[in-house]
Amino acid sequence: MRTAYSVETVRAAERELMARLPEGALMARAAAGLAAVCAELLARGRGRVYGSRVVLLVGPGDNGGDALYAGARLARRGAGVTAVPMDPERMHPGGLAALRAAGGRVAASVPGRADLVVDGLLGIGGRGGLRPAAAALVERIPAGAAVVAVDLPSGVDADTGEVAGSAVTADVTVTFGAYKPGLLTDPGASRVGAVRLVDIGLDLEGAAVALEAPQHADVARLLPVPTASSDKYRRGVVGIVAGSQQYPGAAVLAVAGALRGGAGAVRYVGPAADAVLARFPEVLVGRGRVQAWVVGPGLGSGRGEEVARALADTDVPVLVDADGLRGLDAEVVRGRRAATLLTPHAGEAAALLGVARETVEAGRLAAVRELAGRYGAAALLKGSTTLVAPGGGGAVRVNPTGTPWLATAGSGDVLSGLAGALLAGGLSGVDAGAAAAYLHGLAGRFAAGGAPVVAQEVAGALPEAWRSVMV
C-alpha cells in the first residue's frame, strides 16, 4: 500500500529527525536525492550531465535551499547551472554559497534555453496557488525543458491536491520522506508527472495515514475466492435494481459487472428483464435471497420506493448509485446496520452536498470525506482519480488504475455491479469500493489498449484484470 501523510504529520517527523541530526544534514539528504534524479534525467535525455543547461527556480524557503544544494551538485559534475530567484533578497544563504562555490550563477531572468528546470519555488506549506512573481517565472520556462518539481509542483496544495490559480506542471516530482495527498489526488495529481520518493529517514511508524493507494497485492488479499465447499449463496448473491424503459442497457451492464465480479448469482428486479435475460440467461428474475443490493443505475425518476425498500433491509449491504442517489435521506442511511456504499460522480456528489459541481471537482478529497461523514457510509467519488472514504473517518483510498477512455456511457454501471458483487462476497464498503475501482481501472486499460472502448468491453475484460492481480 502506498501511503500519504498530511503536511502536519510530515513536518512533525522532520522536526523530530532534525533534532537528532547535525545542522543541515536533512537538507543535504534531500538535495542529494534530488540531484541524483536530475542527473538521471539529463543522462537519459542528453547522454551525460556535463555540458547540460540547468535552471533553478528558487523560492525563499527550504524548498529553494534544496534546489540550490542540488544545483551545486550538478554544477560540480559539469552542468551549467543558473539560479533565478523569486525574491533575490531571500535566497537560502547556505545553498546560495554552495552553488556559487561550485561555479553556478544567479540571474535576474529565466534563460531562453534549458535542458532541465528545477521548480524550487514553494514547498509543502504553500497555499493558494502561485503569487505573481512566481507565476511570471513559471510562464518563462523554456519550451522542451524537462521540469522537475521539488517535493511537489508549486501551486498544488500538498494536503488536498487543490490548485487555486497558476501552478507548475512537472514531468517528474521528487518528494521527500513520504507521499503527500496532493501528489495522488486530482487536480494536483495531473501536474506531478512521475513521482520519485527519496528516503530521508523520517520515522512515520504509527502516524496517522491521510491517503492510501492500493497495489496489486493489497487488492489480491481482499478478493473473495471460492473454495471446494462454496456454492452460489456462499459466494454471494447480488440483487440488482436497475434499468428502465428509457435505460435498459444500464441493467444489462450492472448485471455484467456483478457476474464478472465473482457473484455466485444475480437477481434482477426491474422492467428490463427481457434485455437482461437475452444477454445473461443465468440471471434470476424477481426478489429473493441476496447478500447485497445494488440500486440506482438507469433507474429513472419516480422509483424512489425501490431505493427505500433496499435501504430498509438494514441487515444486507446496499450500494446506491446514479438515480438512486436522488433525494437520499442521510438519516435513513446512518441508521442502517449493514454496509452502505454510495458511488456518485462529481455532479451527483454536488447535489448530495448542496454545492456546485466545480466545488467538488476542485476539492475532491474534501468532498468525498464530507459525503462519507454526512451519510455515515462509505463513499466512492468517481472521476479522474477515484476516491473511496470510510464513513467513520480515517484514511481515504485513492485508485491508481484506470484510463481516460473509461469516461464512456455505462462504465459506471459496470463498476456498480462489480462493487455489489464484492459486497455480497463479504467485503466492507470501503474494501469493496477500493477493490472494484482498482479492477475496473485495470479492465479499462486492458480493454482499451490505448483506443476507444465501450462499457461492455470493460465488463468483458474484468476476468483478465482479476487474474492480473492474483498472479
C-alpha positions in Angstrom: 0.0 0.0 0.0 1.4 3.4 -1.0 0.6 5.7 1.9 0.5 9.5 2.0 0.7 11.8 5.1 -0.5 15.3 5.9 1.8 18.2 5.9 1.5 18.5 9.7 2.5 14.8 10.2 5.5 15.2 7.8 6.6 18.4 9.5 6.4 16.8 12.9 8.5 13.8 11.7 11.1 16.2 10.1 11.4 18.2 13.4 12.0 15.0 15.4 14.6 13.9 12.9 16.4 17.2 12.7 16.7 17.3 16.5 18.9 14.2 16.2 21.0 15.1 13.2 23.8 17.7 12.6 22.5 21.0 11.3 21.9 20.9 7.6 22.1 17.1 7.3 18.4 16.6 6.4 18.6 19.2 3.6 21.8 17.5 2.4 19.9 14.2 2.1 17.1 15.7 0.2 19.4 17.7 -2.1 21.4 14.5 -2.8 18.3 12.6 -3.8 17.0 15.5 -5.9 20.4 15.8 -7.7 20.5 12.1 -8.4 17.1 12.1 -10.1 18.0 15.2 -12.1 21.3 13.7 -13.2 19.5 10.6 -14.3 17.1 12.6 -16.4 19.9 14.6 -18.0 21.8 11.4 -18.8 18.8 9.8 -20.3 18.0 12.9 -22.4 21.4 14.1 -23.4 23.6 11.1 -22.7 25.5 13.0 -19.9 25.3 15.7 -17.2 28.4 17.5 -18.3 27.6 20.5 -20.5 23.8 20.4 -19.8 21.9 23.6 -19.1 20.0 23.6 -15.8 17.8 26.4 -14.5 16.7 26.5 -10.8 13.6 28.5 -10.0 14.3 29.4 -6.4 11.8 30.3 -3.7 12.7 31.8 -0.3 12.2 28.7 1.9 13.8 25.3 2.4 12.4 24.2 -0.9 14.6 26.7 -2.6 17.5 25.6 -0.5 17.0 22.0 -1.7 17.1 23.2 -5.3 20.3 25.3 -4.7 22.2 22.5 -3.0 21.1 20.0 -5.7 22.2 22.6 -8.3 25.6 22.8 -6.7 26.0 19.0 -7.0 25.1 19.2 -10.7 27.5 22.1 -11.3 30.3 20.1 -9.8 29.5 17.4 -12.4 30.0 20.0 -15.2 26.4 21.2 -15.7 25.9 24.9 -16.4 23.5 25.9 -13.6 21.6 29.2 -13.3 19.5 30.1 -10.3 16.6 32.5 -10.8 15.2 33.7 -7.5 11.6 34.7 -6.9 13.0 37.1 -4.3 16.7 37.9 -4.6 16.9 39.1 -1.0 15.5 35.9 0.5 17.6 33.1 -1.0 18.8 30.3 1.3 22.2 31.5 2.3 24.0 28.2 2.6 22.5 26.9 -0.6 23.4 30.0 -2.5 27.0 29.9 -1.2 27.3 26.2 -2.2 26.0 26.9 -5.7 28.4 29.8 -6.3 31.3 27.8 -4.9 30.6 25.1 -7.4 30.6 27.5 -10.4 26.8 28.2 -10.6 25.5 31.6 -11.2 22.4 33.8 -10.3 20.4 35.5 -13.0 17.5 38.0 -12.8 15.5 36.3 -15.6 14.9 32.8 -16.9 17.3 31.9 -19.7 15.7 31.2 -23.1 17.2 27.7 -23.3 17.5 24.9 -20.8 17.6 21.1 -20.7 16.2 20.9 -17.3 14.3 23.2 -15.0 14.0 22.6 -11.2 10.9 24.0 -9.6 12.0 25.0 -6.1 9.6 27.9 -5.7 7.2 26.7 -3.0 7.3 23.8 -0.5 4.6 21.6 1.0 3.4 24.5 3.1 2.4 26.6 0.1 -1.3 27.5 -0.2 -3.5 29.3 -2.6 -1.6 29.0 -5.9 1.4 30.9 -7.2 1.9 34.6 -6.4 2.5 36.9 -9.4 6.3 36.9 -9.1 6.5 33.1 -9.1 3.9 32.8 -11.8 5.9 35.1 -14.0 9.0 32.8 -13.7 6.9 29.7 -14.5 5.5 31.3 -17.6 9.0 31.7 -18.9 10.1 28.1 -18.6 11.8 27.3 -21.9 9.9 25.0 -24.3 11.3 21.5 -24.4 12.9 21.6 -21.0 12.2 18.8 -18.6 10.6 20.1 -15.4 11.5 18.6 -12.0 9.4 19.7 -9.0 10.9 19.7 -5.5 8.6 17.8 -3.1 5.5 18.8 -5.2 4.7 21.2 -8.0 4.5 24.8 -6.8 0.9 25.9 -6.7 -0.5 22.5 -5.8 -1.9 22.1 -2.2 0.1 19.3 -0.6 -2.8 18.2 1.7 -5.7 18.3 -0.8 -4.4 18.4 -4.4 -6.3 21.6 -4.9 -5.0 24.1 -7.5 -6.1 27.7 -6.8 -4.8 29.6 -9.8 -1.5 29.2 -11.5 0.7 26.1 -10.8 3.7 24.2 -12.2 3.2 21.2 -14.4 6.1 18.8 -13.8 7.5 15.9 -15.8 8.9 14.4 -12.6 8.2 15.2 -8.9 10.9 14.3 -6.4 9.2 14.1 -3.0 11.0 13.6 0.3 10.3 11.2 3.2 6.7 10.4 2.3 4.0 10.8 -0.3 1.7 13.8 0.3 -2.1 13.5 -0.5 -1.9 16.3 -3.2 0.5 14.2 -5.2 -2.1 11.4 -5.6 -5.3 13.4 -5.8 -6.6 15.5 -8.8 -6.5 18.2 -9.9 -2.9 18.3 -8.4 -2.1 14.7 -9.4 -2.4 15.6 -13.1 0.5 18.1 -12.6 3.1 15.9 -10.9 4.3 13.7 -13.7 6.2 10.6 -12.5 6.7 10.7 -8.7 10.0 9.7 -7.2 10.2 9.2 -3.4 13.5 9.9 -1.7 14.0 8.3 1.7 15.4 10.9 4.1 15.0 8.8 7.2 11.6 10.0 8.5 10.0 7.8 11.2 6.3 7.6 10.4 5.6 4.4 12.3 2.2 4.8 14.0 1.5 8.2 12.4 -2.0 8.8 11.0 -2.3 8.0 7.3 -4.2 10.5 5.3 -4.4 8.7 2.0 -3.8 5.1 0.7 -3.2 3.9 -2.8 -3.6 0.1 -3.1 -1.3 -2.0 -5.1 -1.9 -5.4 -6.7 -1.0 -7.4 -3.6 -3.4 -5.3 -1.5 -6.3 -5.9 -3.8 -5.4 -9.6 -4.1 -5.7 -10.0 -0.4 -9.2 -8.6 -0.5 -10.7 -10.6 -3.3 -13.1 -13.4 -2.3 -12.0 -16.7 -3.9 -14.3 -19.8 -3.8 -13.3 -23.0 -2.1 -14.3 -26.6 -2.7 -17.2 -26.2 -0.4 -18.5 -23.0 -2.0 -22.0 -22.7 -3.5 -23.7 -19.8 -5.1 -25.0 -18.5 -1.8 -21.7 -18.7 -0.1 -20.1 -16.9 -3.0 -22.7 -14.2 -2.7 -26.0 -13.4 -4.5 -26.4 -9.8 -5.7 -29.8 -8.2 -6.2 -29.7 -5.6 -9.0 -32.5 -2.9 -9.0 -31.6 -1.0 -12.2 -32.8 -0.1 -15.6 -35.9 1.4 -17.1 -37.8 1.6 -20.3 -35.5 4.5 -21.2 -32.3 3.0 -20.0 -32.5 -0.9 -20.2 -28.8 -1.0 -21.0 -27.9 0.2 -17.5 -29.4 -3.0 -16.1 -27.5 -5.2 -18.6 -24.2 -3.5 -17.7 -24.7 -3.6 -14.0 -25.5 -7.3 -14.2 -22.5 -7.9 -16.4 -20.3 -6.2 -13.8 -21.7 -8.3 -11.0 -21.4 -11.6 -12.8 -17.8 -10.8 -13.9 -17.1 -9.6 -10.3 -17.4 -13.0 -8.8 -21.0 -13.1 -7.7 -22.4 -16.6 -7.2 -25.7 -15.5 -8.7 -27.5 -12.3 -9.7 -31.2 -11.5 -9.1 -32.6 -8.8 -11.3 -35.6 -6.7 -10.3 -36.9 -4.1 -12.8 -38.6 -3.6 -16.2 -35.6 -4.6 -18.3 -35.7 -8.3 -17.5 -36.1 -9.3 -21.2 -33.0 -7.4 -22.2 -31.0 -8.9 -19.2 -32.1 -12.5 -19.9 -31.3 -12.1 -23.6 -27.7 -11.4 -22.7 -27.4 -13.4 -19.5 -29.8 -16.4 -19.2 -28.3 -17.4 -15.9 -29.7 -14.4 -14.1 -32.6 -14.9 -11.7 -35.5 -12.6 -12.1 -37.5 -11.3 -9.1 -36.9 -10.7 -5.5 -35.4 -13.4 -3.2 -32.5 -14.1 -1.0 -29.5 -11.9 -1.6 -26.3 -10.9 0.2 -26.2 -7.4 -1.2 -28.3 -4.9 -3.2 -27.2 -2.6 -6.0 -29.8 0.1 -6.6 -29.9 3.0 -9.0 -28.2 2.6 -12.4 -30.6 3.8 -15.1 -33.5 3.6 -12.7 -35.1 6.8 -13.9 -37.3 9.0 -11.9 -40.3 8.0 -9.9 -38.9 4.8 -8.4 -37.7 6.1 -5.1 -39.7 3.3 -3.4 -37.2 0.8 -4.8 -34.3 2.6 -3.1 -36.2 2.9 0.1 -37.1 -0.8 0.1 -33.5 -1.8 -0.4 -32.2 0.6 2.4 -34.9 -0.7 4.7 -33.3 -4.1 4.6 -30.8 -3.0 7.2 -29.0 -6.3 7.6 -27.9 -6.5 3.9 -25.2 -4.3 2.4 -26.5 -1.8 -0.2 -24.8 0.1 -3.0 -26.6 3.2 -4.1 -25.7 4.7 -7.5 -26.9 7.2 -10.1 -30.7 7.8 -9.9 -30.8 6.0 -6.6 -28.9 8.9 -5.1 -31.6 11.5 -5.8 -33.1 12.8 -2.6 -31.2 10.3 -0.5 -32.1 10.6 3.2 -28.9 10.9 5.3 -30.7 9.8 8.5 -32.0 6.6 6.8 -28.5 5.7 5.6 -27.0 6.5 9.0 -29.5 4.2 10.7 -28.5 1.1 8.7 -26.7 -1.8 10.4 -25.1 -3.3 7.3 -22.7 -1.5 5.0 -23.8 1.2 2.6 -21.7 2.3 -0.3 -22.5 5.5 -2.2 -21.0 5.8 -5.7 -21.6 9.3 -7.1 -19.8 11.1 -9.9 -19.0 14.8 -9.3 -22.4 16.1 -10.4 -24.3 13.7 -8.1 -21.9 14.4 -5.2 -22.5 18.1 -5.7 -26.3 17.6 -5.5 -25.9 15.5 -2.3 -23.7 18.1 -0.7 -25.7 21.1 -2.0 -22.7 22.7 -3.7 -21.7 23.4 -7.3 -20.1 20.7 -9.3 -17.0 22.9 -9.8 -16.5 22.9 -6.0 -16.4 19.1 -5.9 -14.0 18.9 -8.8 -11.7 21.5 -7.3 -11.7 19.8 -3.9 -12.3 16.1 -4.5 -10.7 14.9 -1.3 -12.7 17.3 0.9 -15.9 16.4 -1.0 -15.6 12.6 -0.5 -14.7 13.0 3.2 -17.8 15.3 3.6 -20.0 12.8 1.9 -18.9 9.8 3.9 -19.2 11.8 7.2 -22.6 13.3 6.4 -24.1 9.9 5.4 -22.2 7.7 7.8 -21.4 5.5 4.8 -18.5 4.6 2.6 -18.4 7.0 -0.4 -16.8 6.3 -3.7 -16.3 9.5 -5.7 -15.9 8.6 -9.4 -13.7 10.7 -11.6 -10.2 11.2 -13.0 -8.9 9.9 -9.6 -11.5 7.8 -7.9 -11.5 8.2 -4.1 -13.1 6.0 -1.5 -13.7 7.3 2.0 -14.9 5.4 5.1 -18.0 6.6 6.9 -16.3 6.6 10.3 -13.3 8.7 9.3 -9.8 7.5 8.6 -7.6 7.1 5.6 -9.1 7.7 2.2 -8.2 5.3 -0.6 -7.2 6.6 -4.0 -7.4 4.4 -7.0 -4.1 4.3 -9.1 -5.5 2.4 -12.1 -7.6 3.5 -15.0 -7.6 5.3 -18.3 -9.3 8.4 -19.7 -11.1 6.0 -22.1 -13.2 4.9 -19.2 -15.1 8.1 -19.4 -17.8 6.4 -21.5 -21.5 5.7 -21.2 -22.3 2.7 -19.0 -18.8 2.4 -17.4 -20.2 3.4 -14.0 -22.9 0.8 -14.3 -20.3 -1.9 -14.7 -18.5 -0.6 -11.7 -21.6 -0.6 -9.6 -22.3 -4.3 -10.4 -18.7 -5.2 -9.7 -18.7 -3.5 -6.3 -22.0 -5.0 -5.4 -20.6 -8.5 -6.1 -17.7 -7.8 -3.7 -20.1 -6.5 -1.1 -22.0 -9.8 -1.5 -18.8 -11.6 -1.1 -18.3 -10.2 2.3 -16.1 -7.1 1.8 -16.7 -3.9 3.7 -18.0 -0.9 1.9 -14.5 0.7 1.7 -12.8 -2.5 0.7 -15.5 -3.3 -1.9 -15.3 0.2 -3.4 -11.5 0.3 -3.5 -11.1 -3.2 -4.9 -13.8 -2.6 -7.5 -12.3 0.7 -8.6 -8.9 -1.0 -9.0 -10.2 -3.9 -11.0 -12.4 -1.6 -13.1 -9.5 0.6 -13.9 -7.3 -2.3 -14.9 -10.1 -3.7 -17.1 -10.5 -0.4 -18.8 -6.7 -0.4 -19.6 -6.8 -3.9 -20.9 -10.0 -3.4 -23.0 -8.9 0.0 -24.4 -5.3 -0.7 -25.2 -4.9 3.0 -26.0 -8.0 3.2 -28.1 -11.7 4.0 -27.5 -13.6 1.4 -25.5 -17.3 0.7 -24.7 -18.7 -0.3 -21.3 -19.5 -3.9 -22.3 -15.8 -4.4 -23.3 -14.8 -3.2 -19.9 -17.0 -5.8 -18.3 -15.6 -8.4 -20.6 -12.0 -7.6 -19.5 -12.7 -8.0 -15.8 -11.6 -11.6 -15.7 -8.2 -10.5 -17.1 -8.0 -7.8 -14.5 -8.8 -10.2 -11.8 -6.2 -12.7 -13.0 -3.5 -10.0 -13.2 -3.8 -9.0 -9.5 -3.8 -12.6 -8.4 -0.6 -13.6 -10.0 
